[in-house]
Amino acid sequence: MFANERYGARIPNEREHRVIELVAQGLRNRDVASQIGTTEHVVKNYLRVIYDKLGLWNRVELALWYEARKQEHGLPS
């Protein structure tokens, strides 16, 4: 069994992408929670899952990952 079969797809889902986008904009967990209509605790859980999926360690790496993907896909800054 391969790792991706065991853990599922290693790409963020739509909700996780929204969390990534807001974190990359510099919002705090409390503000992200307010934007997506959930609690700060849930946002922390999302971030743990996202970091694991992407092999990242912190918000800075996540923001850099997001910016690199925006440039690859020609999305507006």
mmCIF file of the N, C-alpha and C atoms, coordinates in Angstrom:
data_MODEL
# 
_entry.id   MODEL 
# 
loop_
_atom_site.group_PDB 
_atom_site.id 
_atom_site.type_symbol 
_atom_site.label_atom_id 
_atom_site.label_alt_id 
_atom_site.label_comp_id 
_atom_site.label_asym_id 
_atom_site.label_entity_id 
_atom_site.label_seq_id 
_atom_site.pdbx_PDB_ins_code 
_atom_site.Cartn_x 
_atom_site.Cartn_y 
_atom_site.Cartn_z 
_atom_site.occupancy 
_atom_site.B_iso_or_equiv 
_atom_site.pdbx_formal_charge 
_atom_site.auth_seq_id 
_atom_site.auth_comp_id 
_atom_site.auth_asym_id 
_atom_site.auth_atom_id 
_atom_site.pdbx_PDB_model_num 
ATOM 1   N N  . MET A 1 1  ? 0.841   -1.178 0.000   1.00 0.00 ? 1  MET A N  1 
ATOM 2   C CA . MET A 1 1  ? 0.000   0.000  0.000   1.00 0.00 ? 1  MET A CA 1 
ATOM 3   C C  . MET A 1 1  ? 0.888   1.244  0.000   1.00 0.00 ? 1  MET A C  1 
ATOM 4   N N  . PHE A 1 2  ? 0.564   2.178  -0.865  1.00 0.00 ? 2  PHE A N  1 
ATOM 5   C CA . PHE A 1 2  ? 1.302   3.431  -0.957  1.00 0.00 ? 2  PHE A CA 1 
ATOM 6   C C  . PHE A 1 2  ? 0.747   4.440  0.035   1.00 0.00 ? 2  PHE A C  1 
ATOM 7   N N  . ALA A 1 3  ? 1.579   5.429  0.374   1.00 0.00 ? 3  ALA A N  1 
ATOM 8   C CA . ALA A 1 3  ? 1.175   6.434  1.366   1.00 0.00 ? 3  ALA A CA 1 
ATOM 9   C C  . ALA A 1 3  ? -0.112  7.144  0.960   1.00 0.00 ? 3  ALA A C  1 
ATOM 10  N N  . ASN A 1 4  ? -0.226  7.507  -0.321  1.00 0.00 ? 4  ASN A N  1 
ATOM 11  C CA . ASN A 1 4  ? -1.419  8.243  -0.727  1.00 0.00 ? 4  ASN A CA 1 
ATOM 12  C C  . ASN A 1 4  ? -2.671  7.374  -0.699  1.00 0.00 ? 4  ASN A C  1 
ATOM 13  N N  . GLU A 1 5  ? -2.515  6.040  -0.791  1.00 0.00 ? 5  GLU A N  1 
ATOM 14  C CA . GLU A 1 5  ? -3.663  5.161  -0.657  1.00 0.00 ? 5  GLU A CA 1 
ATOM 15  C C  . GLU A 1 5  ? -4.087  5.082  0.805   1.00 0.00 ? 5  GLU A C  1 
ATOM 16  N N  . ARG A 1 6  ? -3.117  5.100  1.689   1.00 0.00 ? 6  ARG A N  1 
ATOM 17  C CA . ARG A 1 6  ? -3.405  4.989  3.115   1.00 0.00 ? 6  ARG A CA 1 
ATOM 18  C C  . ARG A 1 6  ? -4.060  6.260  3.655   1.00 0.00 ? 6  ARG A C  1 
ATOM 19  N N  . TYR A 1 7  ? -3.561  7.397  3.253   1.00 0.00 ? 7  TYR A N  1 
ATOM 20  C CA . TYR A 1 7  ? -4.028  8.656  3.819   1.00 0.00 ? 7  TYR A CA 1 
ATOM 21  C C  . TYR A 1 7  ? -4.966  9.435  2.909   1.00 0.00 ? 7  TYR A C  1 
ATOM 22  N N  . GLY A 1 8  ? -5.251  8.955  1.738   1.00 0.00 ? 8  GLY A N  1 
ATOM 23  C CA . GLY A 1 8  ? -6.121  9.679  0.819   1.00 0.00 ? 8  GLY A CA 1 
ATOM 24  C C  . GLY A 1 8  ? -5.343  10.707 0.015   1.00 0.00 ? 8  GLY A C  1 
ATOM 25  N N  . ALA A 1 9  ? -6.075  11.512 -0.728  1.00 0.00 ? 9  ALA A N  1 
ATOM 26  C CA . ALA A 1 9  ? -5.446  12.532 -1.567  1.00 0.00 ? 9  ALA A CA 1 
ATOM 27  C C  . ALA A 1 9  ? -4.690  13.528 -0.708  1.00 0.00 ? 9  ALA A C  1 
ATOM 28  N N  . ARG A 1 10 ? -3.538  13.942 -1.153  1.00 0.00 ? 10 ARG A N  1 
ATOM 29  C CA . ARG A 1 10 ? -2.705  14.878 -0.407  1.00 0.00 ? 10 ARG A CA 1 
ATOM 30  C C  . ARG A 1 10 ? -2.871  16.293 -0.932  1.00 0.00 ? 10 ARG A C  1 
ATOM 31  N N  . ILE A 1 11 ? -4.039  16.588 -1.428  1.00 0.00 ? 11 ILE A N  1 
ATOM 32  C CA . ILE A 1 11 ? -4.311  17.947 -1.884  1.00 0.00 ? 11 ILE A CA 1 
ATOM 33  C C  . ILE A 1 11 ? -5.437  18.530 -1.031  1.00 0.00 ? 11 ILE A C  1 
ATOM 34  N N  . PRO A 1 12 ? -5.303  19.778 -0.670  1.00 0.00 ? 12 PRO A N  1 
ATOM 35  C CA . PRO A 1 12 ? -6.330  20.399 0.183   1.00 0.00 ? 12 PRO A CA 1 
ATOM 36  C C  . PRO A 1 12 ? -7.686  20.443 -0.506  1.00 0.00 ? 12 PRO A C  1 
ATOM 37  N N  . ASN A 1 13 ? -8.734  20.221 0.281   1.00 0.00 ? 13 ASN A N  1 
ATOM 38  C CA . ASN A 1 13 ? -10.080 20.339 -0.268  1.00 0.00 ? 13 ASN A CA 1 
ATOM 39  C C  . ASN A 1 13 ? -10.476 21.819 -0.333  1.00 0.00 ? 13 ASN A C  1 
ATOM 40  N N  . GLU A 1 14 ? -11.688 22.083 -0.781  1.00 0.00 ? 14 GLU A N  1 
ATOM 41  C CA . GLU A 1 14 ? -12.132 23.465 -0.996  1.00 0.00 ? 14 GLU A CA 1 
ATOM 42  C C  . GLU A 1 14 ? -12.100 24.294 0.300   1.00 0.00 ? 14 GLU A C  1 
ATOM 43  N N  . ARG A 1 15 ? -12.573 23.723 1.381   1.00 0.00 ? 15 ARG A N  1 
ATOM 44  C CA . ARG A 1 15 ? -12.598 24.446 2.666   1.00 0.00 ? 15 ARG A CA 1 
ATOM 45  C C  . ARG A 1 15 ? -11.173 24.721 3.156   1.00 0.00 ? 15 ARG A C  1 
ATOM 46  N N  . GLU A 1 16 ? -10.293 23.732 3.013   1.00 0.00 ? 16 GLU A N  1 
ATOM 47  C CA . GLU A 1 16 ? -8.901  23.909 3.404   1.00 0.00 ? 16 GLU A CA 1 
ATOM 48  C C  . GLU A 1 16 ? -8.222  24.982 2.556   1.00 0.00 ? 16 GLU A C  1 
ATOM 49  N N  . HIS A 1 17 ? -8.559  25.030 1.274   1.00 0.00 ? 17 HIS A N  1 
ATOM 50  C CA . HIS A 1 17 ? -8.009  26.087 0.404   1.00 0.00 ? 17 HIS A CA 1 
ATOM 51  C C  . HIS A 1 17 ? -8.419  27.470 0.909   1.00 0.00 ? 17 HIS A C  1 
ATOM 52  N N  . ARG A 1 18 ? -9.641  27.593 1.370   1.00 0.00 ? 18 ARG A N  1 
ATOM 53  C CA . ARG A 1 18 ? -10.105 28.891 1.899   1.00 0.00 ? 18 ARG A CA 1 
ATOM 54  C C  . ARG A 1 18 ? -9.317  29.270 3.148   1.00 0.00 ? 18 ARG A C  1 
ATOM 55  N N  . VAL A 1 19 ? -9.075  28.290 4.031   1.00 0.00 ? 19 VAL A N  1 
ATOM 56  C CA . VAL A 1 19 ? -8.271  28.542 5.223   1.00 0.00 ? 19 VAL A CA 1 
ATOM 57  C C  . VAL A 1 19 ? -6.865  28.963 4.823   1.00 0.00 ? 19 VAL A C  1 
ATOM 58  N N  . ILE A 1 20 ? -6.284  28.259 3.864   1.00 0.00 ? 20 ILE A N  1 
ATOM 59  C CA . ILE A 1 20 ? -4.932  28.595 3.380   1.00 0.00 ? 20 ILE A CA 1 
ATOM 60  C C  . ILE A 1 20 ? -4.898  30.018 2.855   1.00 0.00 ? 20 ILE A C  1 
ATOM 61  N N  . GLU A 1 21 ? -5.876  30.375 2.048   1.00 0.00 ? 21 GLU A N  1 
ATOM 62  C CA . GLU A 1 21 ? -5.938  31.716 1.464   1.00 0.00 ? 21 GLU A CA 1 
ATOM 63  C C  . GLU A 1 21 ? -5.990  32.788 2.555   1.00 0.00 ? 21 GLU A C  1 
ATOM 64  N N  . LEU A 1 22 ? -6.807  32.579 3.560   1.00 0.00 ? 22 LEU A N  1 
ATOM 65  C CA . LEU A 1 22 ? -6.956  33.571 4.622   1.00 0.00 ? 22 LEU A CA 1 
ATOM 66  C C  . LEU A 1 22 ? -5.698  33.663 5.487   1.00 0.00 ? 22 LEU A C  1 
ATOM 67  N N  . VAL A 1 23 ? -5.088  32.528 5.779   1.00 0.00 ? 23 VAL A N  1 
ATOM 68  C CA . VAL A 1 23 ? -3.840  32.527 6.553   1.00 0.00 ? 23 VAL A CA 1 
ATOM 69  C C  . VAL A 1 23 ? -2.742  33.234 5.763   1.00 0.00 ? 23 VAL A C  1 
ATOM 70  N N  . ALA A 1 24 ? -2.685  32.978 4.457   1.00 0.00 ? 24 ALA A N  1 
ATOM 71  C CA . ALA A 1 24 ? -1.673  33.614 3.608   1.00 0.00 ? 24 ALA A CA 1 
ATOM 72  C C  . ALA A 1 24 ? -1.861  35.124 3.548   1.00 0.00 ? 24 ALA A C  1 
ATOM 73  N N  . GLN A 1 25 ? -3.084  35.601 3.781   1.00 0.00 ? 25 GLN A N  1 
ATOM 74  C CA . GLN A 1 25 ? -3.355  37.033 3.819   1.00 0.00 ? 25 GLN A CA 1 
ATOM 75  C C  . GLN A 1 25 ? -2.939  37.646 5.150   1.00 0.00 ? 25 GLN A C  1 
ATOM 76  N N  . GLY A 1 26 ? -2.520  36.800 6.085   1.00 0.00 ? 26 GLY A N  1 
ATOM 77  C CA . GLY A 1 26 ? -2.045  37.293 7.366   1.00 0.00 ? 26 GLY A CA 1 
ATOM 78  C C  . GLY A 1 26 ? -3.073  37.299 8.480   1.00 0.00 ? 26 GLY A C  1 
ATOM 79  N N  . LEU A 1 27 ? -4.237  36.698 8.256   1.00 0.00 ? 27 LEU A N  1 
ATOM 80  C CA . LEU A 1 27 ? -5.256  36.668 9.286   1.00 0.00 ? 27 LEU A CA 1 
ATOM 81  C C  . LEU A 1 27 ? -4.875  35.711 10.417  1.00 0.00 ? 27 LEU A C  1 
ATOM 82  N N  . ARG A 1 28 ? -5.259  36.072 11.622  1.00 0.00 ? 28 ARG A N  1 
ATOM 83  C CA . ARG A 1 28 ? -5.062  35.207 12.785  1.00 0.00 ? 28 ARG A CA 1 
ATOM 84  C C  . ARG A 1 28 ? -6.147  34.129 12.783  1.00 0.00 ? 28 ARG A C  1 
ATOM 85  N N  . ASN A 1 29 ? -5.914  33.075 13.554  1.00 0.00 ? 29 ASN A N  1 
ATOM 86  C CA . ASN A 1 29 ? -6.885  31.977 13.610  1.00 0.00 ? 29 ASN A CA 1 
ATOM 87  C C  . ASN A 1 29 ? -8.282  32.474 13.973  1.00 0.00 ? 29 ASN A C  1 
ATOM 88  N N  . ARG A 1 30 ? -8.360  33.394 14.904  1.00 0.00 ? 30 ARG A N  1 
ATOM 89  C CA . ARG A 1 30 ? -9.642  33.953 15.328  1.00 0.00 ? 30 ARG A CA 1 
ATOM 90  C C  . ARG A 1 30 ? -10.356 34.620 14.146  1.00 0.00 ? 30 ARG A C  1 
ATOM 91  N N  . ASP A 1 31 ? -9.593  35.357 13.351  1.00 0.00 ? 31 ASP A N  1 
ATOM 92  C CA . ASP A 1 31 ? -10.179 36.057 12.208  1.00 0.00 ? 31 ASP A CA 1 
ATOM 93  C C  . ASP A 1 31 ? -10.560 35.093 11.090  1.00 0.00 ? 31 ASP A C  1 
ATOM 94  N N  . VAL A 1 32 ? -9.740  34.067 10.894  1.00 0.00 ? 32 VAL A N  1 
ATOM 95  C CA . VAL A 1 32 ? -10.068 33.035 9.897   1.00 0.00 ? 32 VAL A CA 1 
ATOM 96  C C  . VAL A 1 32 ? -11.382 32.370 10.305  1.00 0.00 ? 32 VAL A C  1 
ATOM 97  N N  . ALA A 1 33 ? -11.500 32.019 11.578  1.00 0.00 ? 33 ALA A N  1 
ATOM 98  C CA . ALA A 1 33 ? -12.719 31.373 12.074  1.00 0.00 ? 33 ALA A CA 1 
ATOM 99  C C  . ALA A 1 33 ? -13.939 32.240 11.815  1.00 0.00 ? 33 ALA A C  1 
ATOM 100 N N  . SER A 1 34 ? -13.807 33.521 12.062  1.00 0.00 ? 34 SER A N  1 
ATOM 101 C CA . SER A 1 34 ? -14.914 34.439 11.833  1.00 0.00 ? 34 SER A CA 1 
ATOM 102 C C  . SER A 1 34 ? -15.304 34.481 10.356  1.00 0.00 ? 34 SER A C  1 
ATOM 103 N N  . GLN A 1 35 ? -14.316 34.489 9.493   1.00 0.00 ? 35 GLN A N  1 
ATOM 104 C CA . GLN A 1 35 ? -14.559 34.559 8.042   1.00 0.00 ? 35 GLN A CA 1 
ATOM 105 C C  . GLN A 1 35 ? -15.276 33.321 7.513   1.00 0.00 ? 35 GLN A C  1 
ATOM 106 N N  . ILE A 1 36 ? -14.926 32.144 8.037   1.00 0.00 ? 36 ILE A N  1 
ATOM 107 C CA . ILE A 1 36 ? -15.515 30.912 7.499   1.00 0.00 ? 36 ILE A CA 1 
ATOM 108 C C  . ILE A 1 36 ? -16.651 30.378 8.369   1.00 0.00 ? 36 ILE A C  1 
ATOM 109 N N  . GLY A 1 37 ? -16.972 31.094 9.441   1.00 0.00 ? 37 GLY A N  1 
ATOM 110 C CA . GLY A 1 37 ? -18.116 30.722 10.266  1.00 0.00 ? 37 GLY A CA 1 
ATOM 111 C C  . GLY A 1 37 ? -17.901 29.494 11.135  1.00 0.00 ? 37 GLY A C  1 
ATOM 112 N N  . THR A 1 38 ? -16.761 29.448 11.805  1.00 0.00 ? 38 THR A N  1 
ATOM 113 C CA . THR A 1 38 ? -16.478 28.331 12.699  1.00 0.00 ? 38 THR A CA 1 
ATOM 114 C C  . THR A 1 38 ? -15.737 28.844 13.925  1.00 0.00 ? 38 THR A C  1 
ATOM 115 N N  . THR A 1 39 ? -15.133 27.946 14.677  1.00 0.00 ? 39 THR A N  1 
ATOM 116 C CA . THR A 1 39 ? -14.406 28.348 15.881  1.00 0.00 ? 39 THR A CA 1 
ATOM 117 C C  . THR A 1 39 ? -12.900 28.340 15.631  1.00 0.00 ? 39 THR A C  1 
ATOM 118 N N  . GLU A 1 40 ? -12.201 29.020 16.516  1.00 0.00 ? 40 GLU A N  1 
ATOM 119 C CA . GLU A 1 40 ? -10.740 29.057 16.426  1.00 0.00 ? 40 GLU A CA 1 
ATOM 120 C C  . GLU A 1 40 ? -10.158 27.652 16.572  1.00 0.00 ? 40 GLU A C  1 
ATOM 121 N N  . HIS A 1 41 ? -10.760 26.833 17.418  1.00 0.00 ? 41 HIS A N  1 
ATOM 122 C CA . HIS A 1 41 ? -10.296 25.457 17.610  1.00 0.00 ? 41 HIS A CA 1 
ATOM 123 C C  . HIS A 1 41 ? -10.376 24.661 16.303  1.00 0.00 ? 41 HIS A C  1 
ATOM 124 N N  . VAL A 1 42 ? -11.465 24.828 15.577  1.00 0.00 ? 42 VAL A N  1 
ATOM 125 C CA . VAL A 1 42 ? -11.636 24.127 14.303  1.00 0.00 ? 42 VAL A CA 1 
ATOM 126 C C  . VAL A 1 42 ? -10.577 24.600 13.303  1.00 0.00 ? 42 VAL A C  1 
ATOM 127 N N  . VAL A 1 43 ? -10.271 25.878 13.279  1.00 0.00 ? 43 VAL A N  1 
ATOM 128 C CA . VAL A 1 43 ? -9.244  26.405 12.384  1.00 0.00 ? 43 VAL A CA 1 
ATOM 129 C C  . VAL A 1 43 ? -7.895  25.778 12.724  1.00 0.00 ? 43 VAL A C  1 
ATOM 130 N N  . LYS A 1 44 ? -7.582  25.648 14.006  1.00 0.00 ? 44 LYS A N  1 
ATOM 131 C CA . LYS A 1 44 ? -6.324  25.007 14.409  1.00 0.00 ? 44 LYS A CA 1 
ATOM 132 C C  . LYS A 1 44 ? -6.266  23.572 13.908  1.00 0.00 ? 44 LYS A C  1 
ATOM 133 N N  . ASN A 1 45 ? -7.403  22.874 13.983  1.00 0.00 ? 45 ASN A N  1 
ATOM 134 C CA . ASN A 1 45 ? -7.449  21.501 13.457  1.00 0.00 ? 45 ASN A CA 1 
ATOM 135 C C  . ASN A 1 45 ? -7.245  21.487 11.950  1.00 0.00 ? 45 ASN A C  1 
ATOM 136 N N  . TYR A 1 46 ? -7.893  22.406 11.250  1.00 0.00 ? 46 TYR A N  1 
ATOM 137 C CA . TYR A 1 46 ? -7.687  22.508 9.808   1.00 0.00 ? 46 TYR A CA 1 
ATOM 138 C C  . TYR A 1 46 ? -6.198  22.701 9.501   1.00 0.00 ? 46 TYR A C  1 
ATOM 139 N N  . LEU A 1 47 ? -5.560  23.590 10.225  1.00 0.00 ? 47 LEU A N  1 
ATOM 140 C CA . LEU A 1 47 ? -4.149  23.873 9.967   1.00 0.00 ? 47 LEU A CA 1 
ATOM 141 C C  . LEU A 1 47 ? -3.274  22.644 10.204  1.00 0.00 ? 47 LEU A C  1 
ATOM 142 N N  . ARG A 1 48 ? -3.560  21.878 11.239  1.00 0.00 ? 48 ARG A N  1 
ATOM 143 C CA . ARG A 1 48 ? -2.795  20.646 11.471  1.00 0.00 ? 48 ARG A CA 1 
ATOM 144 C C  . ARG A 1 48 ? -2.921  19.696 10.291  1.00 0.00 ? 48 ARG A C  1 
ATOM 145 N N  . VAL A 1 49 ? -4.144  19.534 9.804   1.00 0.00 ? 49 VAL A N  1 
ATOM 146 C CA . VAL A 1 49 ? -4.387  18.641 8.668   1.00 0.00 ? 49 VAL A CA 1 
ATOM 147 C C  . VAL A 1 49 ? -3.690  19.173 7.415   1.00 0.00 ? 49 VAL A C  1 
ATOM 148 N N  . ILE A 1 50 ? -3.800  20.468 7.181   1.00 0.00 ? 50 ILE A N  1 
ATOM 149 C CA . ILE A 1 50 ? -3.181  21.093 6.004   1.00 0.00 ? 50 ILE A CA 1 
ATOM 150 C C  . ILE A 1 50 ? -1.671  20.942 6.055   1.00 0.00 ? 50 ILE A C  1 
ATOM 151 N N  . TYR A 1 51 ? -1.065  21.236 7.204   1.00 0.00 ? 51 TYR A N  1 
ATOM 152 C CA . TYR A 1 51 ? 0.389   21.095 7.339   1.00 0.00 ? 51 TYR A CA 1 
ATOM 153 C C  . TYR A 1 51 ? 0.803   19.662 7.036   1.00 0.00 ? 51 TYR A C  1 
ATOM 154 N N  . ASP A 1 52 ? 0.051   18.694 7.541   1.00 0.00 ? 52 ASP A N  1 
ATOM 155 C CA . ASP A 1 52 ? 0.363   17.288 7.307   1.00 0.00 ? 52 ASP A CA 1 
ATOM 156 C C  . ASP A 1 52 ? 0.238   16.938 5.825   1.00 0.00 ? 52 ASP A C  1 
ATOM 157 N N  . LYS A 1 53 ? -0.849  17.363 5.208   1.00 0.00 ? 53 LYS A N  1 
ATOM 158 C CA . LYS A 1 53 ? -1.078  17.066 3.791   1.00 0.00 ? 53 LYS A CA 1 
ATOM 159 C C  . LYS A 1 53 ? 0.032   17.620 2.909   1.00 0.00 ? 53 LYS A C  1 
ATOM 160 N N  . LEU A 1 54 ? 0.482   18.834 3.235   1.00 0.00 ? 54 LEU A N  1 
ATOM 161 C CA . LEU A 1 54 ? 1.442   19.522 2.370   1.00 0.00 ? 54 LEU A CA 1 
ATOM 162 C C  . LEU A 1 54 ? 2.889   19.351 2.820   1.00 0.00 ? 54 LEU A C  1 
ATOM 163 N N  . GLY A 1 55 ? 3.094   18.716 3.954   1.00 0.00 ? 55 GLY A N  1 
ATOM 164 C CA . GLY A 1 55 ? 4.452   18.528 4.463   1.00 0.00 ? 55 GLY A CA 1 
ATOM 165 C C  . GLY A 1 55 ? 5.081   19.834 4.932   1.00 0.00 ? 55 GLY A C  1 
ATOM 166 N N  . LEU A 1 56 ? 4.271   20.692 5.520   1.00 0.00 ? 56 LEU A N  1 
ATOM 167 C CA . LEU A 1 56 ? 4.743   21.996 5.992   1.00 0.00 ? 56 LEU A CA 1 
ATOM 168 C C  . LEU A 1 56 ? 4.754   22.023 7.516   1.00 0.00 ? 56 LEU A C  1 
ATOM 169 N N  . TRP A 1 57 ? 5.431   23.029 8.069   1.00 0.00 ? 57 TRP A N  1 
ATOM 170 C CA . TRP A 1 57 ? 5.571   23.118 9.513   1.00 0.00 ? 57 TRP A CA 1 
ATOM 171 C C  . TRP A 1 57 ? 4.878   24.315 10.147  1.00 0.00 ? 57 TRP A C  1 
ATOM 172 N N  . ASN A 1 58 ? 4.658   25.397 9.377   1.00 0.00 ? 58 ASN A N  1 
ATOM 173 C CA . ASN A 1 58 ? 4.128   26.603 10.011  1.00 0.00 ? 58 ASN A CA 1 
ATOM 174 C C  . ASN A 1 58 ? 3.437   27.517 9.001   1.00 0.00 ? 58 ASN A C  1 
ATOM 175 N N  . ARG A 1 59 ? 2.903   28.625 9.519   1.00 0.00 ? 59 ARG A N  1 
ATOM 176 C CA . ARG A 1 59 ? 2.150   29.576 8.701   1.00 0.00 ? 59 ARG A CA 1 
ATOM 177 C C  . ARG A 1 59 ? 3.004   30.236 7.622   1.00 0.00 ? 59 ARG A C  1 
ATOM 178 N N  . VAL A 1 60 ? 4.252   30.486 7.951   1.00 0.00 ? 60 VAL A N  1 
ATOM 179 C CA . VAL A 1 60 ? 5.135   31.127 6.965   1.00 0.00 ? 60 VAL A CA 1 
ATOM 180 C C  . VAL A 1 60 ? 5.315   30.208 5.758   1.00 0.00 ? 60 VAL A C  1 
ATOM 181 N N  . GLU A 1 61 ? 5.616   28.938 6.021   1.00 0.00 ? 61 GLU A N  1 
ATOM 182 C CA . GLU A 1 61 ? 5.759   27.986 4.914   1.00 0.00 ? 61 GLU A CA 1 
ATOM 183 C C  . GLU A 1 61 ? 4.452   27.856 4.137   1.00 0.00 ? 61 GLU A C  1 
ATOM 184 N N  . LEU A 1 62 ? 3.335   27.878 4.855   1.00 0.00 ? 62 LEU A N  1 
ATOM 185 C CA . LEU A 1 62 ? 2.036   27.783 4.197   1.00 0.00 ? 62 LEU A CA 1 
ATOM 186 C C  . LEU A 1 62 ? 1.795   28.980 3.287   1.00 0.00 ? 62 LEU A C  1 
ATOM 187 N N  . ALA A 1 63 ? 2.115   30.173 3.759   1.00 0.00 ? 63 ALA A N  1 
ATOM 188 C CA . ALA A 1 63 ? 1.942   31.377 2.943   1.00 0.00 ? 63 ALA A CA 1 
ATOM 189 C C  . ALA A 1 63 ? 2.842   31.333 1.710   1.00 0.00 ? 63 ALA A C  1 
ATOM 190 N N  . LEU A 1 64 ? 4.065   30.868 1.876   1.00 0.00 ? 64 LEU A N  1 
ATOM 191 C CA . LEU A 1 64 ? 4.976   30.749 0.730   1.00 0.00 ? 64 LEU A CA 1 
ATOM 192 C C  . LEU A 1 64 ? 4.470   29.711 -0.261  1.00 0.00 ? 64 LEU A C  1 
ATOM 193 N N  . TRP A 1 65 ? 3.956   28.600 0.240   1.00 0.00 ? 65 TRP A N  1 
ATOM 194 C CA . TRP A 1 65 ? 3.379   27.559 -0.619  1.00 0.00 ? 65 TRP A CA 1 
ATOM 195 C C  . TRP A 1 65 ? 2.225   28.151 -1.438  1.00 0.00 ? 65 TRP A C  1 
ATOM 196 N N  . TYR A 1 66 ? 1.356   28.902 -0.759  1.00 0.00 ? 66 TYR A N  1 
ATOM 197 C CA . TYR A 1 66 ? 0.196   29.509 -1.414  1.00 0.00 ? 66 TYR A CA 1 
ATOM 198 C C  . TYR A 1 66 ? 0.627   30.491 -2.506  1.00 0.00 ? 66 TYR A C  1 
ATOM 199 N N  . GLU A 1 67 ? 1.568   31.353 -2.175  1.00 0.00 ? 67 GLU A N  1 
ATOM 200 C CA . GLU A 1 67 ? 2.039   32.340 -3.162  1.00 0.00 ? 67 GLU A CA 1 
ATOM 201 C C  . GLU A 1 67 ? 2.668   31.660 -4.374  1.00 0.00 ? 67 GLU A C  1 
ATOM 202 N N  . ALA A 1 68 ? 3.420   30.603 -4.151  1.00 0.00 ? 68 ALA A N  1 
ATOM 203 C CA . ALA A 1 68 ? 4.030   29.873 -5.266  1.00 0.00 ? 68 ALA A CA 1 
ATOM 204 C C  . ALA A 1 68 ? 2.959   29.263 -6.165  1.00 0.00 ? 68 ALA A C  1 
ATOM 205 N N  . ARG A 1 69 ? 1.884   28.728 -5.583  1.00 0.00 ? 69 ARG A N  1 
ATOM 206 C CA . ARG A 1 69 ? 0.805   28.138 -6.382  1.00 0.00 ? 69 ARG A CA 1 
ATOM 207 C C  . ARG A 1 69 ? 0.053   29.206 -7.159  1.00 0.00 ? 69 ARG A C  1 
ATOM 208 N N  . LYS A 1 70 ? -0.135  30.371 -6.550  1.00 0.00 ? 70 LYS A N  1 
ATOM 209 C CA . LYS A 1 70 ? -0.790  31.469 -7.256  1.00 0.00 ? 70 LYS A CA 1 
ATOM 210 C C  . LYS A 1 70 ? -0.010  31.843 -8.504  1.00 0.00 ? 70 LYS A C  1 
ATOM 211 N N  . GLN A 1 71 ? 1.301   31.931 -8.360  1.00 0.00 ? 71 GLN A N  1 
ATOM 212 C CA . GLN A 1 71 ? 2.142   32.313 -9.507  1.00 0.00 ? 71 GLN A CA 1 
ATOM 213 C C  . GLN A 1 71 ? 2.119   31.220 -10.571 1.00 0.00 ? 71 GLN A C  1 
ATOM 214 N N  . GLU A 1 72 ? 2.153   29.959 -10.153 1.00 0.00 ? 72 GLU A N  1 
ATOM 215 C CA . GLU A 1 72 ? 2.117   28.848 -11.107 1.00 0.00 ? 72 GLU A CA 1 
ATOM 216 C C  . GLU A 1 72 ? 0.833   28.862 -11.925 1.00 0.00 ? 72 GLU A C  1 
ATOM 217 N N  . HIS A 1 73 ? -0.267  29.226 -11.299 1.00 0.00 ? 73 HIS A N  1 
ATOM 218 C CA . HIS A 1 73 ? -1.562  29.191 -11.957 1.00 0.00 ? 73 HIS A CA 1 
ATOM 219 C C  . HIS A 1 73 ? -1.995  30.542 -12.496 1.00 0.00 ? 73 HIS A C  1 
ATOM 220 N N  . GLY A 1 74 ? -1.137  31.543 -12.382 1.00 0.00 ? 74 GLY A N  1 
ATOM 221 C CA . GLY A 1 74 ? -1.422  32.863 -12.908 1.00 0.00 ? 74 GLY A CA 1 
ATOM 222 C C  . GLY A 1 74 ? -2.582  33.560 -12.233 1.00 0.00 ? 74 GLY A C  1 
ATOM 223 N N  . LEU A 1 75 ? -2.775  33.285 -10.950 1.00 0.00 ? 75 LEU A N  1 
ATOM 224 C CA . LEU A 1 75 ? -3.857  33.933 -10.209 1.00 0.00 ? 75 LEU A CA 1 
ATOM 225 C C  . LEU A 1 75 ? -3.443  35.334 -9.786  1.00 0.00 ? 75 LEU A C  1 
ATOM 226 N N  . PRO A 1 76 ? -4.394  36.235 -9.638  1.00 0.00 ? 76 PRO A N  1 
ATOM 227 C CA . PRO A 1 76 ? -4.057  37.607 -9.216  1.00 0.00 ? 76 PRO A CA 1 
ATOM 228 C C  . PRO A 1 76 ? -3.524  37.627 -7.801  1.00 0.00 ? 76 PRO A C  1 
ATOM 229 N N  . SER A 1 77 ? -2.645  38.566 -7.515  1.00 0.00 ? 77 SER A N  1 
ATOM 230 C CA . SER A 1 77 ? -2.057  38.682 -6.169  1.00 0.00 ? 77 SER A CA 1 
ATOM 231 C C  . SER A 1 77 ? -2.961  39.402 -5.232  1.00 0.00 ? 77 SER A C  1 
# 
